[in-house]
Amino acid sequence: MESVEAEIRLSSQKVYCAIAKDLFTQVKTQARLQGVSSETLINLWLKEKVSG
């Protein structure tokens, strides 16, 4: 096998934000009822809020 040099740049498309634990518990419950992940539900709600 031959050695090669490579430069890899990884960039994240995610931003993390703190959420109160009791609020996140409610979000998880709503997400489960809707059959989606909590991350998906939060993104949908935020998109609706900033778009409308």
C-alpha positions as CSV (number, residue, x, y, z in Angstrom):
1,M,0.0,0.0,0.0
2,E,1.3,3.5,-0.9
3,S,1.3,6.4,1.6
4,V,-0.5,9.6,0.5
5,E,-0.9,13.0,2.1
6,A,-4.3,14.5,2.4
7,E,-5.8,17.6,4.1
8,I,-9.2,17.1,5.5
9,R,-11.4,20.0,6.8
10,L,-14.5,19.1,8.7
11,S,-17.1,21.6,9.4
12,S,-20.2,21.2,11.4
13,Q,-23.7,22.2,10.2
14,K,-25.0,22.0,13.8
15,V,-25.2,24.6,16.5
16,Y,-25.9,23.5,20.1
17,C,-28.2,25.5,22.4
18,A,-29.0,25.0,26.0
19,I,-32.6,24.1,26.9
20,A,-34.1,23.9,30.3
21,K,-34.4,20.3,31.4
22,D,-38.1,20.5,32.2
23,L,-38.9,22.2,28.9
24,F,-36.9,19.5,27.0
25,T,-38.9,16.8,28.8
26,Q,-42.1,18.3,27.4
27,V,-40.5,18.5,23.9
28,K,-39.5,14.9,24.0
29,T,-43.0,13.9,24.9
30,Q,-44.5,15.9,22.0
31,A,-41.9,14.5,19.6
32,R,-42.7,11.0,20.7
33,L,-46.5,11.6,20.1
34,Q,-45.8,13.0,16.7
35,G,-43.4,10.2,15.8
36,V,-40.3,12.4,15.2
37,S,-37.1,13.0,17.1
38,S,-36.9,15.9,19.5
39,E,-34.3,17.6,17.3
40,T,-36.6,17.4,14.2
41,L,-39.5,18.8,16.2
42,I,-37.4,21.7,17.6
43,N,-36.1,22.5,14.1
44,L,-39.7,22.4,12.6
45,W,-41.0,24.7,15.4
46,L,-38.1,27.2,15.0
47,K,-38.5,27.2,11.2
48,E,-42.2,28.0,11.6
49,K,-41.5,30.8,14.1
50,V,-38.8,32.6,12.0
51,S,-40.7,32.1,8.7
52,G,-44.0,33.4,10.0
